[in-house]
Amino acid sequence: MRHCLPILLILVAASIYAAPMRHEHVEAEIITETQQAVPGQTLTAGVRLRMDKHWHTYWRYAGEIGYPSAIEWSLPDGYTAGPIQWPAPKIFEMAGLINYGYSDAVLLVVDIAVPATAKPGANLTLKADVSWLMCCEECIPGYVEGLNLSLPIADSAIVHKTNAAEFANARAKFPATSRRWHVEAIATEDFVTEEIYNQEKPCAVLKIRVVPPAGSTVPAKLTFVPDSMAMIFEKLVQPLESTGGAGYLTLSGYPEPEQPVTRLTGLLISDQPWNADSATTALAVDLPLLNAFSEIAGASAPVVADSAPVDSDADSGGLIVLLFGAFLGGLILNLMPCVLPVLSLKILNFVEQAGEDKAKIRAHGIAFTLGVLISFWIVAGVMIGLQQTGSAVGWGFQMQNPGFVAVMTVFLFLFGLNLFGVFEVGGALTSVGTKVKTSGLSGSFFNGVIATVVATPCTAPFMATALFAATTMPPQIGLLIFTALALGMACPYLLLSIFPEFLKFLPRPGAWMIRFKQFMGFLLMATVVWLLYVFGTLEAGQMGMTLMLACLLLTSVAAWMYGAWGTVTNKSATRNIARLCAVFLVIGALGIPFLQPTSGWELFSPERLQELRAAGTPVFIDFTASWCVTCQVNKKTSLRESTLDRMHELGVVPLIADFSKKDPELLEVLNGYGRTGVPVYVLYGPSADAAPVILPNILTPSIVLDALQAHVADASQ
């Protein structure tokens, strides 16, 4: 019997043994925490990846470049595998590109539900196809198919001592969840400039506040790791300030996000454990972006975002100035040529209806004011509703979107031309406004509505500014701006209905109104200049600004055509053709700023390479991928426009071979050069029988330029 025991142990060990599988620089193996699977219970399994020295794989969110490892299980009927439980990642940085992943080894833990119908005494075989991306100086997609492990099914399970230590180590790195720490995030209206691929981009400032529980201290170091792309501008150093018993982490928002960023989700990685009973230094967070930090005990007075509620001390001064400016703008509307002549007629209409009863005159003035207010509120509601449906990307984030900035620039430029008199809109509406007569308080109310509509042609420049503000600020601020604008416009009507004897002090209409309107046009053009500056920071470079100016030139031609031939003084056919041409010109102009020149690269194909080689044309091939860190760094530092210009001077045709997606044909080409991953850089000289020159994986501008000189320029002499 004692001789049988060693044999039995060997058989048990053999029953749960499976050889690991290797692809290039990573070894994969399935392991389990227990030696048996038990019916109706959870079997904790995992795929262990062991990386060669200097190589790494990626976390569930790889960062700016890369993609995560994946496991595709093949299990018997009734068995189900849960999601991967990811340990907290390390942070890798290369030439400013941030990535998250694992070096040396990682255990990707997965819980497998064993059905209650599983029969003890039978064997369970776990099978999986595993894929990953491994990177060092080059990046290689890795995969193994048919990775498997067999183990017995039993009524009870024995812990696998060696594997159990690995699972415990993996769990110690799982992100913690803690209600003892108070963590919040706010979005401010401040912006900071960050350099992205050699272009300066404005990024919104975000802040995370961390308040420790009693007996704990603020960590000396904190790093927020997002769990998805386009959430923040990722960088290695995130400033942390400790004050008033709390830590404040400052982040840069992602420039030009395609979707609104309303939450920060991911990990907060600290230099100390988050919980006393755990060694993990990663805390899982899901933080809505608030307008202001809340008042809580143990922290100093809250830091308030610039977009905080209007009663905030930190923002009340700026809000008062903004509302006063809107009110003043509403007053100025009454000095426009299509408004001032109507004003006196409306007040006299109040007096005529009410006779000498001052109370009735005031009632008509109030009703008229309500009509103006509600009209403006309707416009405000429409704009805010559009914003909330997702067309906006958070307060202030629109100014990170070059399309939004371009449209607003053209919009305000057009109204500036309108004020200069290049074209007029709605001149006939003014006469309509003077002829509309209604009676009673309801009539005065609708007169207020009609006055707003009639005034639209002249109020459009100011309305445009209000719309601009409403789409770049919180809803409550946008509504207040429209209210102040409406009160400013209605103020003279209300005051003159209370004091009709002051009508004699109103300025007489005259040529001065035209000059005043033109002066206001220069103020709008000043706003256009500022928007051009913002656009320049988003679409950096001389070409981007030149295209934007060409857009404005075409817009001015459209306005001129409308003003010359699109008015009611022209024949119907002429008027319709001019208006149609003007509309098409403006639509075409809006597309001009985004007519960026081609990159100068041709797409690689074996046929194209063969054609160029047969003609004796020198060729440079860039085998690259979107997930390859080194590829992106080389593109940023060494394959820039100046390098391409040198290639074109020497007659070199640059070809780009994109290996981002699995491509067996392209892999075969890479194998022909003795490589299995990217980047690979190949240069052919001008001779048709020239041997390929393979450049190093890590490039510098001098390496590329020296190779071009030696193998193309000198070889051509």
C-alpha positions in Angstrom: 0.0 0.0 0.0 2.8 2.4 0.9 4.3 1.8 -2.5 1.0 2.7 -4.2 0.8 6.1 -2.5 3.6 7.8 -4.4 2.1 6.4 -7.6 -1.3 7.8 -6.7 0.2 11.2 -6.0 2.0 11.2 -9.3 -1.2 10.3 -11.1 -3.1 13.1 -9.4 -0.4 15.6 -10.3 -0.3 14.3 -13.9 -4.1 14.7 -14.1 -3.9 18.5 -13.6 -0.7 19.0 -15.6 -0.6 20.7 -18.9 2.4 22.0 -20.7 2.7 25.8 -21.2 2.7 27.1 -24.8 5.0 29.9 -26.1 4.8 32.4 -28.9 7.9 34.5 -29.5 8.6 36.3 -26.1 5.6 35.2 -24.0 4.8 31.9 -22.4 1.1 31.1 -21.6 -0.3 28.5 -19.2 -3.7 27.7 -17.6 -3.5 27.1 -13.9 -6.2 26.6 -11.2 -6.3 27.4 -7.5 -7.5 24.0 -6.5 -6.6 20.5 -7.8 -10.2 19.5 -8.4 -13.4 21.0 -9.7 -16.5 20.6 -7.4 -20.1 20.4 -8.8 -22.2 23.5 -8.1 -19.1 25.6 -7.0 -16.8 28.1 -8.6 -13.5 27.0 -10.0 -10.9 29.8 -9.9 -8.7 29.5 -12.9 -6.3 31.8 -14.6 -4.0 32.3 -17.6 -0.5 33.0 -16.5 1.6 35.0 -19.0 5.4 35.0 -18.5 7.2 37.7 -20.5 10.9 37.7 -21.5 13.0 40.4 -19.9 12.2 43.9 -21.2 9.0 42.8 -22.9 5.5 43.6 -21.6 1.8 42.9 -22.3 -1.2 45.2 -21.7 -3.9 45.9 -19.2 -7.7 46.0 -20.0 -7.1 49.5 -21.3 -3.7 49.6 -22.9 -3.3 53.4 -23.0 -2.5 55.5 -26.0 -1.1 52.6 -28.0 -1.7 48.8 -27.8 -4.5 46.5 -27.0 -5.4 44.2 -24.1 -4.8 40.4 -23.8 -7.9 38.3 -24.5 -9.0 34.8 -23.5 -11.6 32.8 -25.6 -12.7 29.8 -23.6 -13.9 26.5 -25.0 -15.8 24.8 -22.1 -18.1 21.8 -21.9 -21.9 22.5 -21.9 -23.1 24.0 -18.6 -19.8 25.6 -17.7 -19.5 29.4 -17.9 -16.4 31.6 -17.6 -16.6 35.0 -16.0 -14.7 38.2 -17.1 -11.0 38.6 -16.6 -10.1 40.0 -13.2 -7.3 42.4 -13.9 -4.5 43.2 -11.4 -3.6 46.9 -11.2 -1.1 47.7 -14.1 2.3 49.2 -14.2 2.7 52.5 -16.1 5.0 52.6 -19.1 6.2 55.8 -20.8 8.1 56.2 -24.0 8.7 59.5 -25.7 5.6 61.0 -24.0 3.2 58.1 -24.9 1.6 56.5 -21.8 0.7 52.8 -21.6 -0.6 50.4 -18.9 0.4 46.8 -18.6 2.6 44.1 -17.1 6.2 43.0 -17.3 7.8 39.8 -16.0 4.6 37.9 -15.3 0.9 38.4 -14.8 -2.0 36.0 -13.8 -5.3 36.8 -15.5 -7.8 35.4 -13.0 -11.2 34.0 -14.3 -14.0 32.4 -12.2 -15.5 29.4 -13.9 -19.0 28.2 -12.8 -19.1 24.4 -12.5 -22.7 23.1 -13.1 -24.3 21.0 -10.3 -24.8 18.2 -12.8 -21.0 17.7 -13.2 -20.2 14.1 -12.3 -17.5 13.4 -9.7 -14.9 11.0 -11.0 -15.0 12.5 -14.5 -12.4 14.8 -15.9 -12.8 18.4 -16.9 -10.8 19.9 -19.7 -10.3 23.6 -19.9 -9.4 24.9 -23.3 -8.7 28.5 -24.4 -7.3 30.5 -27.3 -5.2 33.4 -25.8 -4.0 36.5 -27.6 -1.9 39.4 -26.5 0.3 42.2 -27.8 4.0 42.0 -26.6 6.2 45.1 -27.0 9.8 46.0 -26.4 11.6 48.0 -29.1 9.1 46.4 -31.5 5.6 45.1 -31.0 4.5 41.6 -32.0 0.9 40.3 -31.8 1.0 37.0 -29.9 -1.4 34.1 -29.7 -1.7 30.5 -28.7 -4.5 28.2 -29.8 -5.7 25.2 -27.9 -4.1 26.0 -24.6 -5.6 23.4 -22.2 -5.6 21.9 -18.7 -7.4 18.7 -17.5 -8.3 18.1 -13.9 -10.7 15.7 -12.1 -14.2 16.5 -10.8 -14.6 15.6 -7.1 -17.0 16.1 -4.2 -14.4 18.3 -2.5 -11.3 20.2 -3.6 -7.7 20.4 -2.3 -5.9 23.7 -2.6 -2.9 23.6 -5.0 -0.2 25.1 -2.7 2.1 26.5 -5.4 -0.7 27.9 -7.4 -2.6 29.3 -4.4 0.3 31.6 -3.6 0.1 33.0 -7.2 -3.6 33.6 -6.9 -3.2 35.3 -3.6 -0.5 37.5 -5.0 -2.8 38.4 -8.0 -5.7 39.2 -5.6 -3.4 41.5 -3.6 -3.1 43.6 -6.8 -6.8 43.8 -7.5 -8.1 47.3 -7.2 -9.7 48.1 -3.9 -13.1 49.6 -3.3 -13.5 51.7 -0.2 -16.3 53.9 1.2 -13.9 55.2 3.9 -12.2 57.5 1.5 -14.2 60.4 0.0 -13.3 61.0 -3.6 -14.9 63.5 -6.0 -14.1 65.1 -9.4 -15.0 68.4 -10.9 -14.7 69.9 -14.4 -13.5 73.5 -14.5 -13.7 76.1 -17.2 -9.9 76.6 -17.1 -7.8 75.4 -19.9 -4.1 74.3 -20.2 -2.1 73.9 -23.4 -0.7 70.4 -24.0 1.6 69.4 -26.9 0.1 66.5 -28.9 2.0 65.2 -31.9 3.9 68.4 -32.2 0.7 70.5 -32.0 -0.5 72.6 -29.1 -4.0 71.8 -28.0 -6.2 73.4 -25.3 -7.3 70.9 -22.7 -9.8 71.5 -20.0 -8.6 71.3 -16.4 -10.1 68.6 -14.3 -9.6 68.1 -10.5 -9.9 65.0 -8.2 -10.2 65.6 -4.5 -9.3 62.8 -2.1 -10.3 63.1 1.6 -8.8 60.4 3.9 -10.8 58.8 6.7 -9.9 59.4 10.3 -6.5 58.1 11.2 -5.2 58.1 7.6 -3.2 60.7 5.7 -3.3 62.1 2.2 -1.0 59.9 -0.1 2.3 61.6 -1.1 1.8 60.4 -4.7 -1.4 59.8 -6.7 -1.9 58.8 -10.3 -5.2 58.5 -12.1 -5.3 55.7 -14.6 -8.3 55.9 -17.0 -10.0 52.8 -18.2 -10.9 54.1 -21.6 -9.6 56.3 -24.4 -10.4 60.0 -24.8 -11.1 60.6 -21.1 -8.0 62.6 -20.1 -4.7 63.7 -21.7 -2.5 61.0 -20.3 0.9 62.0 -18.9 3.4 60.6 -16.4 3.3 63.5 -14.0 0.0 64.5 -12.5 0.3 67.4 -10.0 -0.9 66.6 -6.5 -1.5 69.3 -3.9 -2.3 68.6 -0.2 -4.1 71.3 1.7 -6.8 71.5 4.4 -6.7 67.7 5.1 -7.4 66.8 1.4 -5.4 66.0 -1.7 -6.2 67.7 -5.0 -5.0 65.9 -8.2 -5.0 68.1 -11.3 -5.6 66.4 -14.7 -5.8 67.7 -18.3 -9.0 66.7 -20.1 -8.8 65.0 -23.5 -8.6 67.4 -26.4 -11.5 67.3 -28.9 -13.4 64.4 -27.4 -15.9 62.8 -29.8 -18.3 62.0 -26.9 -19.2 64.1 -23.8 -16.9 63.3 -20.9 -19.2 63.2 -17.9 -17.4 60.7 -15.6 -13.9 59.7 -14.7 -13.7 56.0 -14.4 -10.5 54.0 -13.7 -8.0 53.6 -11.0 -6.3 55.9 -8.5 -2.9 54.4 -7.8 -1.3 55.6 -4.6 2.1 55.1 -2.8 0.3 53.5 0.2 -2.4 50.9 0.7 -6.0 52.2 0.6 -7.3 49.9 3.3 -5.7 48.6 6.5 -6.7 45.0 5.7 -5.3 45.1 2.1 -1.9 45.8 0.5 -3.3 47.0 -2.8 -2.4 50.5 -3.8 -5.0 50.8 -6.5 -8.5 52.2 -5.8 -11.3 51.6 -8.4 -13.2 54.9 -9.0 -16.3 55.9 -10.9 -16.6 59.7 -10.5 -19.3 61.9 -12.0 -17.8 65.3 -13.1 -19.4 67.8 -10.8 -19.5 71.6 -10.9 -18.1 72.0 -7.4 -16.7 69.9 -4.5 -19.1 69.2 -1.8 -18.9 70.5 1.8 -17.6 67.6 4.0 -16.1 67.4 7.4 -12.4 67.1 7.6 -11.7 69.1 4.5 -11.1 72.8 3.9 -13.5 75.0 2.1 -14.5 73.4 -1.2 -12.6 74.3 -4.3 -15.3 75.5 -6.8 -15.1 75.0 -10.5 -15.4 78.0 -12.7 -18.8 76.5 -13.8 -20.1 76.3 -10.3 -23.7 77.4 -9.4 -24.3 81.1 -9.6 -24.4 81.7 -5.8 -20.8 80.5 -5.5 -18.4 83.2 -4.1 -15.7 82.1 -6.4 -17.7 82.8 -9.5 -20.3 85.4 -8.5 -18.2 88.4 -9.6 -17.6 87.0 -13.1 -21.3 86.1 -13.5 -22.5 89.6 -12.5 -20.2 91.1 -15.2 -21.5 88.6 -17.7 -25.2 89.3 -16.9 -24.6 93.1 -16.9 -23.0 92.8 -20.4 -26.0 90.8 -21.6 -28.4 93.4 -20.1 -26.4 96.2 -21.8 -26.5 94.3 -25.1 -30.3 94.1 -24.8 -30.4 97.9 -24.3 -28.2 98.4 -27.3 -30.6 96.4 -29.4 -33.1 99.2 -29.1 -30.7 101.6 -30.9 -30.7 99.4 -34.0 -32.4 100.9 -37.1 -35.1 98.3 -37.3 -36.0 98.6 -33.6 -35.8 102.3 -32.6 -38.6 103.5 -35.0 -40.9 100.7 -33.7 -40.3 101.5 -30.0 -42.1 104.9 -30.0 -45.0 103.5 -31.9 -45.5 100.7 -29.4 -45.5 103.0 -26.4 -47.9 105.4 -28.0 -50.1 102.4 -28.8 -50.1 101.5 -25.0 -51.2 105.1 -24.2 -53.8 105.1 -26.9 -55.4 101.9 -25.5 -55.3 102.9 -21.9 -56.2 106.5 -22.2 -55.1 108.5 -19.2 -55.1 105.5 -16.8 -51.5 105.1 -15.8 -52.2 101.7 -14.1 -53.5 100.3 -17.4 -50.5 101.7 -19.3 -48.1 100.0 -16.8 -50.1 96.8 -17.1 -49.7 96.9 -20.9 -45.9 97.5 -20.4 -45.6 94.5 -18.1 -47.6 92.3 -20.6 -45.3 93.5 -23.4 -42.2 92.7 -21.3 -43.5 89.2 -20.6 -43.9 88.6 -24.3 -40.3 89.6 -24.9 -39.1 87.4 -22.0 -41.0 84.3 -23.0 -39.8 84.7 -26.6 -36.2 84.7 -25.5 -36.8 81.9 -23.1 -38.1 79.7 -25.9 -35.0 80.4 -27.9 -32.9 79.6 -24.8 -34.8 76.4 -24.2 -34.2 75.2 -27.7 -30.5 75.8 -27.5 -30.1 74.2 -24.1 -32.2 71.2 -25.3 -29.9 70.7 -28.3 -26.9 70.9 -26.1 -28.2 68.4 -23.6 -29.0 65.8 -26.4 -25.2 65.3 -26.8 -24.2 67.8 -29.4 -22.1 69.5 -26.7 -19.1 67.8 -25.0 -19.2 69.4 -21.6 -18.9 73.0 -20.6 -16.1 74.7 -22.5 -15.2 71.5 -24.4 -16.8 72.8 -27.6 -13.9 75.2 -27.9 -11.7 72.1 -28.3 -13.6 71.1 -31.4 -12.2 72.7 -34.5 -15.5 72.1 -36.4 -17.5 74.0 -33.7 -15.0 76.9 -33.7 -15.0 77.1 -37.5 -18.8 77.3 -37.7 -18.9 79.9 -34.9 -16.2 82.0 -36.7 -18.2 82.0 -40.0 -21.4 82.7 -38.1 -20.1 85.8 -36.3 -18.2 86.9 -39.4 -21.4 86.9 -41.5 -23.2 89.0 -38.9 -20.3 91.4 -38.8 -20.7 91.8 -42.6 -24.4 92.4 -42.0 -23.6 95.2 -39.6 -21.2 96.7 -42.1 -24.1 96.8 -44.6 -22.7 94.3 -47.1 -26.1 92.6 -47.0 -29.4 93.2 -45.2 -31.9 90.7 -43.9 -35.6 91.2 -43.0 -35.9 94.9 -43.8 -39.5 94.4 -44.6 -40.2 93.0 -41.2 -39.7 96.4 -39.6 -42.6 97.9 -41.5 -44.7 94.8 -40.6 -44.0 95.4 -37.0 -45.2 99.0 -37.2 -48.5 97.9 -38.8 -49.4 95.0 -36.4 -52.1 96.2 -34.0 -53.8 94.2 -31.4 -55.9 95.2 -28.4 -56.1 94.2 -24.7 -53.3 92.9 -22.4 -53.1 89.8 -24.5 -52.5 92.0 -27.5 -49.6 93.8 -25.7 -48.2 90.4 -24.7 -48.2 89.3 -28.4 -46.8 92.6 -29.4 -43.8 91.7 -27.2 -43.5 88.4 -29.1 -43.9 90.2 -32.4 -41.4 92.9 -31.4 -38.8 90.2 -30.7 -39.4 88.5 -34.1 -39.5 91.8 -35.9 -36.2 92.9 -34.2 -34.5 89.6 -35.1 -32.7 91.0 -38.2 -31.0 93.7 -36.2 -30.7 91.6 -33.0 -29.1 88.7 -34.9 -25.5 89.8 -34.1 -26.2 90.0 -30.4 -28.4 86.9 -30.5 -25.5 85.1 -32.1 -23.2 86.1 -29.2 -25.9 84.9 -26.7 -26.3 81.6 -28.5 -22.5 81.2 -28.5 -22.5 81.8 -24.7 -25.4 79.5 -24.2 -23.7 76.6 -26.0 -20.4 77.0 -24.0 -21.8 77.4 -20.5 -24.0 75.4 -18.1 -27.8 75.5 -18.7 -28.6 77.7 -15.7 -26.0 80.3 -16.8 -27.2 80.2 -20.4 -30.8 80.8 -19.3 -29.7 83.7 -17.1 -27.9 85.3 -20.0 -31.0 85.1 -22.3 -33.1 86.5 -19.4 -30.7 89.5 -19.0 -30.7 90.1 -22.7 -34.5 90.0 -22.8 -34.8 92.4 -19.8 -32.3 94.8 -21.5 -34.4 94.8 -24.6 -37.7 95.2 -22.8 -36.4 97.7 -20.3 -37.2 100.8 -22.4 -40.7 99.6 -23.1 -41.4 99.0 -19.4 -39.9 102.3 -18.2 -41.7 104.3 -20.9 -45.0 102.6 -20.1 -44.4 103.8 -16.5 -43.2 107.2 -17.5 -44.6 107.9 -21.0 -43.8 111.6 -20.7 -40.1 110.6 -21.2 -40.8 109.7 -24.9 -39.7 113.2 -25.8 -36.2 112.4 -24.6 -35.7 109.4 -27.0 -33.0 110.1 -29.6 -34.4 110.8 -33.1 -33.7 108.2 -35.7 -31.0 109.3 -38.2 -27.8 108.6 -40.0 -26.0 108.2 -36.6 -27.8 104.8 -36.2 -26.0 103.5 -39.3 -22.6 104.6 -38.0 -23.4 103.0 -34.6 -24.4 99.7 -36.3 -21.1 99.7 -38.3 -19.1 100.4 -35.1 -20.8 97.3 -33.5 -19.6 95.3 -36.5 -16.0 96.0 -35.5 -16.7 94.5 -32.1 -18.0 91.3 -33.7 -14.9 91.2 -35.9 -12.7 91.4 -32.8 -14.5 88.2 -31.6 -13.8 86.6 -35.0 -10.1 87.4 -34.5 -10.1 85.7 -31.1 -11.9 82.6 -32.6 -9.2 82.5 -35.4 -6.6 82.3 -32.7 -8.4 79.4 -31.0 -8.8 77.6 -34.4 -5.0 78.1 -34.9 -4.2 76.3 -31.7 -6.5 73.4 -32.7 -5.4 73.1 -36.4 -1.8 74.2 -35.9 0.3 75.3 -38.8 0.3 77.8 -41.6 -1.9 75.7 -43.9 -4.7 75.3 -41.4 -4.9 79.1 -40.8 -4.6 79.8 -44.5 -7.6 77.5 -45.2 -9.7 79.2 -42.5 -9.0 82.6 -44.0 -9.9 81.2 -47.4 -13.2 80.0 -45.9 -13.9 83.6 -44.6 -13.1 85.0 -48.1 -15.6 82.7 -49.8 -18.1 83.5 -47.1 -17.7 87.3 -47.7 -18.3 86.6 -51.5 -21.5 84.8 -50.6 -22.6 87.7 -48.4 -21.8 90.2 -51.2 -23.8 88.2 -53.8 -26.8 88.1 -51.4 -26.6 91.8 -50.7 -26.2 92.8 -54.4 -28.8 90.5 -56.0 -30.6 88.6 -53.3 -32.8 91.4 -52.0 -36.5 92.1 -52.7 -35.5 95.0 -55.0 -34.3 92.5 -57.6 -36.3 90.4 -60.0 -37.6 87.1 -58.6 -35.4 84.9 -60.8 -32.3 86.9 -60.1 -33.1 87.0 -56.4 -33.6 83.2 -56.1 -30.4 82.4 -58.1 -28.3 84.8 -55.9 -29.7 83.3 -52.7 -29.1 79.8 -53.9 -25.5 80.6 -54.9 -24.9 82.3 -51.6 -26.1 79.3 -49.6 -23.9 76.9 -51.6 -20.9 79.1 -51.2 -21.3 79.3 -47.5 -21.7 75.5 -47.2 -18.7 75.0 -49.4 -16.7 77.5 -47.4 -17.3 75.6 -44.2 -15.6 72.6 -45.6 -12.4 74.5 -46.7 -10.7 74.6 -43.2 -10.6 70.8 -43.2 -9.1 70.2 -46.6 -5.8 69.1 -45.2 -3.1 68.1 -47.7 -2.3 64.4 -48.2 0.2 62.9 -45.9 2.7 62.1 -48.7 2.5 58.3 -48.1 1.3 55.7 -50.5 -0.3 52.4 -49.3 2.0 49.4 -49.5 1.2 46.4 -51.6 3.6 43.8 -53.0 2.5 44.7 -56.5 3.2 48.4 -56.0 6.6 47.6 -54.5 7.4 45.3 -57.5 6.3 48.0 -59.9 8.6 50.7 -58.3 11.5 48.3 -58.1 11.2 47.3 -61.7 11.4 51.0 -62.7 14.5 51.6 -60.5 12.6 53.9 -58.2 14.0 54.2 -54.6 11.4 53.1 -52.0 11.1 53.5 -48.2 8.7 51.2 -46.5 7.2 51.8 -43.0 5.7 48.6 -41.5 3.7 50.1 -38.7 0.6 49.6 -36.5 -1.7 51.9 -34.5 -1.0 49.8 -31.3 2.8 49.9 -31.7 4.4 52.3 -29.3 7.8 52.4 -31.0 6.0 53.0 -34.4 4.2 56.1 -33.0 7.3 57.5 -31.3 9.3 57.1 -34.5 6.6 58.8 -36.5 6.5 61.6 -34.1 10.3 62.1 -33.9 11.9 60.9 -37.1 9.3 60.5 -39.9 8.1 64.0 -39.8 7.3 66.4 -42.7 11.0 67.5 -43.1 12.1 63.8 -43.5 9.4 63.2 -46.1 10.4 66.4 -47.9 13.9 65.0 -48.2 12.6 61.7 -49.6 10.6 63.6 -52.2 13.7 65.6 -53.1 15.6 62.4 -53.8 12.7 60.8 -55.7 12.0 58.2 -52.9 8.5 56.9 -52.8 7.4 56.3 -49.2 5.0 53.3 -48.7 3.1 52.6 -45.5 2.2 49.1 -44.6 -0.4 49.0 -41.8 -0.2 45.9 -39.6 -2.9 47.2 -37.1 -5.2 44.3 -38.1 -4.2 40.7 -38.6 -2.9 40.4 -42.1 -1.4 37.0 -43.1 -0.1 38.4 -46.4 1.6 41.3 -44.7 3.0 38.9 -42.1 4.5 36.8 -44.9 6.2 40.0 -46.3 7.6 40.7 -42.8 8.9 37.2 -42.6 10.7 37.7 -45.9 12.7 40.4 -44.1 13.4 38.1 -41.2 10.9 39.9 -38.9 7.7 38.9 -37.1 6.6 42.2 -35.7 6.6 45.9 -36.2 8.2 48.4 -36.6 10.3 47.5 -39.6 11.8 50.1 -41.9 13.1 49.1 -45.3 15.0 51.2 -47.8 15.6 50.3 -51.4 18.1 52.3 -53.4 17.7 53.4 -57.0 19.1 50.3 -58.6 16.5 47.7 -59.6 18.7 44.9 -58.1 19.6 46.8 -55.0 19.4 44.8 -51.8 17.0 46.1 -49.1 18.5 48.0 -46.2 16.8 47.4 -42.9 17.0 50.3 -40.5 17.0 50.0 -36.7 13.7 49.7 -34.8 14.3 52.9 -32.9 14.9 55.8 -35.3 16.4 59.2 -35.1 16.2 61.9 -37.8 19.9 61.5 -38.5 19.6 57.7 -38.9 16.9 58.1 -41.6 18.6 61.1 -43.4 22.0 59.4 -43.3 20.5 56.2 -44.9 18.9 58.3 -47.6 22.2 60.0 -48.3 24.2 56.8 -48.4 21.9 54.5 -50.2 20.0 56.9 -52.5 21.7 60.2 -53.0 25.3 58.9 -53.2 24.2 55.8 -55.1 22.6 58.0 -57.8 25.8 59.8 -58.6 
